[in-house]
Amino acid sequence: MQSLSQFLASGSTSESLQEVLSVTTQTCIEISNALKKGSLAGILGMAGNENVQGEEQKKLDVISNNMLKSALLASPVVRAIASEEEDDIVPAHTDGEYLIAFDPLDGSSNIDINSMVGTIFSIYHQTGTAPATEADFLQPGKNQAAAGYVLYGPSTMLVFTTGNGVSMFTLDVDKGEFVQTQPTVEVPKDTQEFAINMSNQRFWAAPMQSYVTDLISGKEGPREKNFNMRWVAAMVGDVHRILCRGGIFIYPWDNKDPSKPGKLRLMYEANPMGMLIEQAGGKAFTHTDRILDIQPEGIHQRVAVVLGAANEVDTCLSYK
C-alpha cells in the first residue's frame, strides 16, 4: 500500500500541488489528534462567537480554522485562502500558485455528541502579480485543480481527487501518515438509499415533496421498491457513505428562510463534493443546474444540492 506522499510523487501531480495537499492533509492529522482528546483538552462547547453566516461557532470550529489558516498561509505556493469561518478571503503570497477554500470542521454540531465531522477543501490554480482578491476565487467548480475531505470517524480517512478519479486513504496512527486503502472509488448509478433532513419537508417545493413521498411509499408506490433513509447531519459523513456504498444526498431549496434558499455553501462544500461525486461516476446538481458549472457570485454563496447515484439524481430532477 502506498503512502499519500508516494502516491502523489508517482503520478502527474505537480510539486506545488503536492505541497498544498501535503500541508492541508498534515494539518488535518493534527486536527484529528485534537478531536481525539475531546473534553479532556477543554476544546468542546461554544466559542461564544458567530461566523459570517450568523452561525454560532464551536470552539473546535475556531481551533480547526486557525490551524489550517496558519499552516496554509505559511506555504509559499499558497496565494490566498477562503474559509467558512472568515468574513473575507485572506491573501498569502502574491507569487503563490493556489487558492484554497475550506470548511474547517463540517458538521460541528455533532462534536459534542462524539459523532462524525470532517474538513472539506477545494483548490484552484491561479497566479497573478497583485495580491489576491475575492474575485480571483469566483471561478466555477469545473476549474478546481483538486478537491477532497478528511473524515474524522472511528478511523480518520482522506478522500480526494486531482481530476483523475477518486482515491481513499486511511490514517495510519502509528506512522502518522495517510495510506491508500481504496485506489478507485465508483458510485453505482442506481440506489435504494437516500439522505435528506425530513424535518424540513413542509418547506420544500412541491416537486421535492412529491419525489420524497414516492420514495417512502416503497414497493407499493410508483417507484416499486423500498428505500432506506440515512442522515448524519454532516455533509462530509453523508457524502462519504455515498462514495462507499452508493446513494443520493439532497439538501433542497426551501422557503424556511427566504434569505437562505439554499443551505450549503457553493465554494467550500458543494463544489468540492460535486467534483468528488462526478469523478466517481455520479452527478451533482442544484434543482436546476450542474453544480460545477455555476458562476459564483460570492465566497459564501449558498446553493441547493442534489448529488449521488447518476440515475437517481436524474429521477429526482425529473419531478416538475
Secondary structure as UniProt FT lines:
FT   HELIX           4..10
FT   TURN            11..12
FT   HELIX           15..37
FT   HELIX           38..41
FT   STRAND          46..50
FT   TURN            52..53
FT   STRAND          56..58
FT   HELIX           59..73
FT   TURN            76..77
FT   STRAND          78..83
FT   TURN            84..85
FT   STRAND          90..91
FT   TURN            94..95
FT   STRAND          98..106
FT   HELIX           108..113
FT   STRAND          117..125
FT   HELIX           134..137
FT   HELIX           141..143
FT   STRAND          144..152
FT   STRAND          156..161
FT   STRAND          167..172
FT   TURN            173..176
FT   STRAND          177..182
FT   STRAND          193..195
FT   HELIX           198..203
FT   HELIX           206..216
FT   HELIX           218..220
FT   TURN            222..223
FT   STRAND          228..229
FT   HELIX           235..245
FT   STRAND          248..251
FT   TURN            258..259
FT   STRAND          264..265
FT   HELIX           266..270
FT   HELIX           271..279
FT   TURN            280..281
FT   STRAND          283..285
FT   HELIX           291..293
FT   TURN            299..300
FT   STRAND          302..303
FT   STRAND          305..308
FT   HELIX           310..317
//
